[in-house]
């Protein structure tokens, strides 16, 4: 079967620059990474292929040899071409583990010899827990809804969820009590196996021990060698004042338990603040609308308005117009970012026009209109001056 062209695998042309090559590899590596395609063997194989292609093309010497001799440059039967970019001495160390290439491009630290992912890949796809080792437990997410009042004052909540705990019978080792672990016969304790093709060598996580280098002699009967069992967990979460929808709180170590001594993941509580019947939130400010009588708007007075901390008095000036907004300082939400700071409450008033009048009310209003001259001038004088040219 013909070998696939490295340039075609990465979707680039032959004269691609180093930066364009890295960008193309990033895109392909993220697309086919095993963490994003669990159990998909085809994606896993493509991930290895694009990593192999990038490993060659990023190196000027290897790229030059590949451009001249193609895949023959990396086989012992290379004929006229060199045995490899590194000459006859074994090919400059051969290819690396594709996960190491991924870590290099995405700014991650190598480690442990296995797949998986910490660092930037976890941030993008929510994978792995804590240190990024494949034996570490996964992070978990819990969506929690709270009221606006709870968000303003802060509250403590108990959340209940299912997670993988360390098995009590084997204390997380996966081995039946009285049994022991032995050196893995496949990798002989290295945690990796190496597959060689010509001068190209791939390091892969040992499929027998999963990279641990040890094999369980007799599996625990409670967890069947997993070292973990699913249980319901309860965690108390302290929610500080000032949180908003989308605020994410971290409960360290309350994610899933790790494997074979790996660290536990974290629990992330993502908050959703319920809509309020009176208040609308705008950052740290609260906004509400209040209908008032036209007599109060005309004559002025004092209005009691609701706030999250109780009642407050609002002075309504004489002649207040509908749509006027008043500010009650310090009556909004506490700031989550700036300690001691408090938002304001904005109150917009709407003048309410009565829809039904008694005969006495109608008589008095007509007299008011006559005294004000409203029959002859039903609009404001300023507006009429602007609009009279149209009449």
C-alpha positions as CSV (number, residue, x, y, z in Angstrom):
1,X,0.0,0.0,0.0
2,X,1.3,3.4,-0.9
3,X,2.4,5.7,1.9
4,X,0.3,8.8,2.4
5,X,2.0,12.1,1.4
6,X,3.0,14.1,4.5
7,X,2.0,17.4,3.0
8,X,-1.4,16.1,2.0
9,X,-1.9,14.7,5.5
10,X,-1.3,18.1,7.0
11,X,-3.2,19.9,4.2
12,X,-0.3,22.2,3.2
13,X,1.7,22.9,0.1
14,X,5.4,21.9,-0.4
15,X,6.8,25.4,0.2
16,X,4.9,25.9,3.5
17,X,6.6,28.1,6.1
18,X,7.4,26.9,9.6
19,X,4.6,29.0,11.2
20,X,2.0,27.8,8.6
21,X,3.1,24.2,9.2
22,X,2.7,24.5,12.9
23,X,-0.7,26.1,12.5
24,X,-1.8,23.3,10.2
25,X,-0.6,20.6,12.6
26,X,-2.4,22.3,15.6
27,X,-5.6,22.1,13.7
28,X,-5.2,18.4,12.7
29,X,-3.9,17.3,16.1
30,X,-6.9,18.9,17.9
31,X,-9.3,17.3,15.3
32,X,-7.9,13.8,15.8
33,X,-6.7,13.8,19.4
34,X,-7.8,10.7,21.3
35,X,-9.3,12.8,24.1
36,X,-11.7,14.3,21.7
37,X,-12.5,11.0,19.9
38,X,-12.6,8.4,22.8
39,X,-12.6,4.8,21.4
40,X,-12.2,6.0,17.8
41,X,-9.3,3.9,16.4
42,X,-9.4,5.7,13.0
43,X,-9.0,9.1,14.7
44,X,-6.2,7.7,16.9
45,X,-4.4,6.4,13.8
46,X,-4.8,9.7,12.0
47,X,-3.4,11.5,15.1
48,X,-0.3,9.3,14.8
49,X,0.0,9.9,11.1
50,X,-0.2,13.7,11.3
51,X,2.2,13.7,14.2
52,X,4.7,11.6,12.2
53,X,4.3,14.0,9.2
54,X,4.9,17.1,11.4
55,X,7.9,15.5,13.0
56,X,9.6,15.1,9.6
57,X,8.5,18.4,7.9
58,X,9.4,20.6,10.9
59,X,13.0,19.6,10.7
60,X,14.8,21.2,7.7
61,X,17.2,18.2,7.1
62,X,14.4,15.7,7.4
63,X,12.2,17.7,5.1
64,X,14.9,18.1,2.5
65,X,15.5,14.3,2.5
66,X,11.8,13.6,2.3
67,X,11.3,16.1,-0.6
68,X,14.1,14.3,-2.5
69,X,13.5,10.7,-1.7
70,X,10.0,10.5,-0.2
71,X,9.3,7.8,2.3
72,X,12.4,5.8,1.1
73,X,14.5,8.3,3.0
74,X,13.3,6.7,6.3
75,X,13.7,3.0,5.4
76,X,16.7,0.8,5.5
77,X,16.1,0.0,1.9
78,X,16.5,3.6,0.8
79,X,18.6,2.8,-2.2
80,X,20.2,5.9,-3.7
81,X,19.0,8.1,-0.9
82,X,20.4,8.5,2.6
83,X,19.3,6.0,5.2
84,X,17.7,8.8,7.1
85,X,17.9,12.5,7.9
86,X,20.4,11.7,10.6
87,X,22.7,9.6,8.3
88,X,23.6,6.0,8.9
89,X,23.7,6.2,12.7
90,X,20.0,5.5,13.3
91,X,18.1,8.5,12.0
92,X,18.6,11.3,14.5
93,X,16.9,9.3,17.2
94,X,13.9,8.4,15.1
95,X,10.4,9.7,15.7
96,X,9.0,10.6,19.1
97,X,5.8,9.6,20.8
98,X,3.1,11.6,18.9
99,X,1.8,12.9,22.3
100,X,5.2,14.4,22.9
101,X,5.0,16.2,19.6
102,X,1.5,17.4,20.6
103,X,2.8,18.7,23.9
104,X,5.7,20.5,22.2
105,X,3.4,22.4,19.8
106,X,0.8,23.2,22.4
107,X,3.3,24.3,25.0
108,X,2.8,21.4,27.4
109,X,5.4,19.5,29.4
110,X,6.1,16.0,28.4
111,X,5.7,13.3,31.0
112,X,4.8,9.8,31.8
113,X,5.0,8.5,28.3
114,X,1.4,8.3,27.6
115,X,-1.4,10.0,26.0
116,X,-3.5,12.3,27.3
117,X,-3.8,15.6,28.1
118,X,-3.1,18.3,30.5
119,X,-2.4,21.9,29.7
120,X,-4.1,23.7,26.9
121,X,-5.9,20.7,25.6
122,X,-7.8,20.3,28.9
123,X,-8.7,24.0,28.8
124,X,-10.2,23.6,25.3
125,X,-12.0,20.3,25.8
126,X,-12.5,20.0,29.6
127,X,-10.4,16.8,29.7
128,X,-8.1,15.2,32.3
129,X,-7.7,16.3,35.9
130,X,-5.0,18.2,37.7
131,X,-1.6,17.4,36.5
132,X,-2.5,15.9,33.1
133,X,-1.2,12.4,33.8
134,X,-3.3,9.7,32.3
135,X,-3.7,8.1,35.8
136,X,-5.1,11.3,37.3
137,X,-8.9,11.5,37.8
138,X,-11.1,13.5,35.5
139,X,-12.6,16.9,36.5
140,X,-16.3,17.1,36.9
141,X,-18.9,19.8,36.3
142,X,-22.0,20.5,38.3
143,X,-24.5,23.1,37.2
144,X,-26.2,24.9,40.2
145,X,-29.1,27.3,40.0
146,X,-29.4,30.0,42.7
147,X,-31.7,33.0,43.3
148,X,-30.6,36.7,42.9
149,X,-31.0,37.2,46.6
150,X,-28.5,34.3,47.3
151,X,-26.1,35.7,44.7
152,X,-26.2,39.1,46.5
153,X,-25.7,37.8,50.1
154,X,-23.7,34.7,49.4
155,X,-24.8,31.2,50.5
156,X,-23.6,27.7,51.3
157,X,-25.1,24.9,49.3
158,X,-24.8,21.1,49.5
159,X,-24.5,19.5,46.1
160,X,-25.0,15.8,45.5
161,X,-23.6,14.0,42.4
162,X,-22.2,10.6,41.2
163,X,-18.4,10.2,40.9
164,X,-15.7,7.5,40.9
165,X,-14.3,7.0,44.4
166,X,-11.2,5.1,45.3
167,X,-12.2,1.5,46.1
168,X,-12.3,0.9,49.8
169,X,-11.6,-2.8,49.6
170,X,-8.3,-2.5,47.7
171,X,-7.6,1.2,48.7
172,X,-7.5,2.2,45.0
173,X,-4.8,-0.3,44.0
174,X,-7.1,-2.5,42.0
175,X,-5.4,-5.6,43.5
176,X,-7.3,-8.1,45.7
177,X,-6.2,-7.7,49.4
178,X,-3.3,-10.2,50.0
179,X,-2.5,-10.1,46.3
180,X,0.4,-8.0,44.9
181,X,1.5,-6.2,41.8
182,X,4.1,-7.7,39.5
183,X,6.3,-6.2,36.8
184,X,4.4,-6.0,33.5
185,X,5.6,-8.8,31.2
186,X,4.8,-6.8,28.1
187,X,6.9,-3.7,28.7
188,X,9.0,-5.1,31.5
189,X,8.2,-2.2,33.8
190,X,9.0,0.6,31.3
191,X,5.3,1.6,30.8
192,X,6.0,1.9,27.1
193,X,6.5,-0.3,24.1
194,X,8.4,0.7,21.1
195,X,7.4,-0.2,17.5
196,X,10.1,0.1,14.9
197,X,9.8,0.5,11.1
198,X,13.2,1.0,9.4
199,X,14.9,3.8,11.3
200,X,11.6,5.2,12.5
201,X,10.7,4.2,16.1
202,X,7.4,5.0,17.8
203,X,7.0,4.9,21.6
204,X,3.5,3.9,22.7
205,X,1.8,3.4,26.1
206,X,1.9,-0.3,27.0
207,X,-1.6,-1.7,26.3
208,X,-1.2,-4.3,29.1
209,X,-0.5,-2.1,32.1
210,X,-1.7,1.3,30.7
211,X,1.7,2.9,31.3
212,X,2.0,1.9,35.0
213,X,4.8,-0.6,34.4
214,X,3.1,-3.1,36.8
215,X,0.4,-5.6,36.4
216,X,-2.1,-6.8,39.0
217,X,-1.6,-10.4,40.0
218,X,-5.3,-10.8,41.1
219,X,-7.9,-8.2,40.5
220,X,-10.0,-6.8,43.3
221,X,-13.4,-8.4,43.5
222,X,-15.1,-5.2,44.4
223,X,-13.9,-2.9,41.6
224,X,-12.7,-5.7,39.2
225,X,-9.2,-4.2,39.1
226,X,-10.3,-0.7,38.3
227,X,-9.4,0.7,41.7
228,X,-12.5,2.9,41.6
229,X,-16.2,2.5,42.2
230,X,-19.1,4.8,41.4
231,X,-20.8,6.4,44.5
232,X,-22.9,9.4,45.3
233,X,-20.9,12.2,46.8
234,X,-22.1,15.2,48.8
235,X,-20.0,18.4,48.9
236,X,-20.7,21.7,50.7
237,X,-20.0,24.7,48.4
238,X,-19.6,28.2,49.7
239,X,-20.8,30.7,47.2
240,X,-19.4,34.2,47.8
241,X,-21.5,37.4,47.4
242,X,-21.6,39.0,43.9
243,X,-21.5,35.9,41.7
244,X,-23.3,35.9,38.4
245,X,-24.5,33.4,35.8
246,X,-21.4,31.7,34.4
247,X,-19.3,32.1,37.5
248,X,-17.3,28.9,38.0
249,X,-16.2,27.7,41.4
250,X,-13.6,25.1,41.9
251,X,-13.7,22.4,44.6
252,X,-10.2,20.9,44.7
253,X,-9.9,17.1,44.8
254,X,-13.7,16.5,44.6
255,X,-13.7,15.2,41.0
256,X,-13.1,11.6,40.1
257,X,-10.5,9.6,41.9
258,X,-7.3,8.8,40.1
259,X,-6.0,5.4,39.0
260,X,-3.1,3.6,40.7
261,X,-2.3,6.5,43.0
262,X,-3.0,9.2,40.5
263,X,-4.4,12.5,41.8
264,X,-8.1,13.1,42.1
265,X,-9.7,15.6,39.6
266,X,-11.5,18.7,40.7
267,X,-15.2,19.6,40.8
268,X,-16.3,22.7,39.0
269,X,-19.6,24.3,40.0
270,X,-21.0,26.5,37.3
271,X,-23.6,28.9,38.5
272,X,-26.9,30.1,36.9
273,X,-28.7,33.0,38.6
274,X,-32.4,32.7,38.1
275,X,-34.3,35.6,36.6
276,X,-36.0,37.9,39.2
277,X,-39.5,39.1,39.1
278,X,-38.6,42.7,39.8
279,X,-34.9,43.3,39.2
280,X,-32.8,43.0,36.1
281,X,-29.0,42.8,36.6
282,X,-26.5,44.8,34.6
283,X,-23.0,43.9,35.8
284,X,-23.1,45.0,39.5
285,X,-26.1,47.4,39.0
286,X,-29.7,46.4,39.4
287,X,-32.4,47.9,37.3
288,X,-36.2,48.0,38.0
289,X,-39.2,49.9,36.5
290,X,-42.0,51.3,38.7
291,X,-45.3,52.7,37.5
292,X,-46.4,55.9,39.4
293,X,-49.5,57.9,39.4
294,X,-49.6,61.1,37.3
295,X,-50.5,63.1,40.4
296,X,-47.2,62.0,42.1
297,X,-45.3,62.9,39.0
298,X,-47.0,66.3,38.8
299,X,-46.9,67.3,42.5
300,X,-43.8,65.4,43.6
301,X,-43.4,63.4,46.8
302,X,-41.7,60.4,48.3
303,X,-41.9,56.9,47.0
304,X,-41.0,53.7,48.8
305,X,-39.1,51.3,46.5
306,X,-38.0,47.7,47.1
307,X,-34.3,46.8,47.2
308,X,-32.6,43.5,47.8
309,X,-31.8,44.7,51.3
310,X,-35.3,46.0,52.2
311,X,-37.2,49.3,51.5
312,X,-35.6,52.6,50.4
313,X,-37.1,56.1,50.1
314,X,-36.9,57.8,46.7
315,X,-37.7,61.5,46.4
316,X,-39.7,62.2,43.2
317,X,-39.3,65.9,42.2
318,X,-42.2,68.0,41.0
319,X,-43.0,67.6,37.3
320,X,-41.2,64.2,36.9
321,X,-41.5,63.0,33.4
322,X,-42.3,59.4,32.4
323,X,-39.1,57.4,31.7
324,X,-37.0,59.4,34.2
325,X,-34.3,57.1,35.8
326,X,-33.2,57.6,39.4
327,X,-30.1,56.1,41.0
328,X,-30.0,54.6,44.5
329,X,-26.3,54.4,45.3
330,X,-24.9,51.3,46.9
331,X,-28.2,49.4,46.6
332,X,-27.0,47.1,43.8
333,X,-25.0,43.9,43.9
334,X,-21.7,43.5,45.8
335,X,-18.7,43.3,43.5
336,X,-17.0,39.9,43.1
337,X,-13.8,41.5,41.8
338,X,-13.4,44.5,44.1
339,X,-13.8,43.9,47.8
340,X,-16.2,46.2,49.6
341,X,-17.5,47.8,46.3
342,X,-21.2,47.8,45.7
343,X,-23.2,48.5,42.6
344,X,-26.2,50.9,42.4
345,X,-29.9,50.4,41.8
346,X,-31.5,52.2,38.9
347,X,-35.2,53.0,39.1
348,X,-37.0,54.1,36.0
349,X,-40.5,55.5,36.6
350,X,-43.4,55.4,34.2
351,X,-46.3,57.7,34.6
352,X,-49.5,55.7,34.7
353,X,-52.5,57.2,32.9
354,X,-55.9,56.2,34.5
355,X,-58.1,54.2,32.1
356,X,-61.4,54.6,34.0
357,X,-62.7,57.7,35.7
358,X,-65.6,58.4,38.0
359,X,-67.9,61.2,37.1
360,X,-66.4,63.4,39.8
361,X,-62.9,62.6,38.6
362,X,-63.8,63.4,35.0
363,X,-65.4,66.7,36.0
364,X,-62.3,67.7,38.0
365,X,-59.9,66.8,35.2
366,X,-61.9,68.8,32.7
367,X,-61.8,71.8,34.9
368,X,-58.0,71.2,35.3
369,X,-57.6,71.0,31.5
370,X,-59.7,74.2,31.1
371,X,-57.5,76.1,33.6
372,X,-54.3,74.8,32.0
373,X,-55.5,75.6,28.4
374,X,-55.0,72.0,27.4
375,X,-58.0,72.1,25.0
376,X,-56.2,74.7,22.8
377,X,-52.7,73.4,23.3
378,X,-52.8,69.6,23.8
379,X,-49.1,69.2,23.1
380,X,-46.1,70.8,24.7
381,X,-45.1,74.2,23.5
382,X,-41.5,73.2,22.6
383,X,-42.7,70.3,20.4
384,X,-45.3,72.5,18.7
385,X,-42.7,75.1,17.8
386,X,-40.7,72.4,16.0
387,X,-43.7,70.9,14.2
388,X,-45.8,73.9,13.3
389,X,-44.3,74.3,9.9
390,X,-45.9,71.0,8.9
391,X,-49.4,72.3,9.7
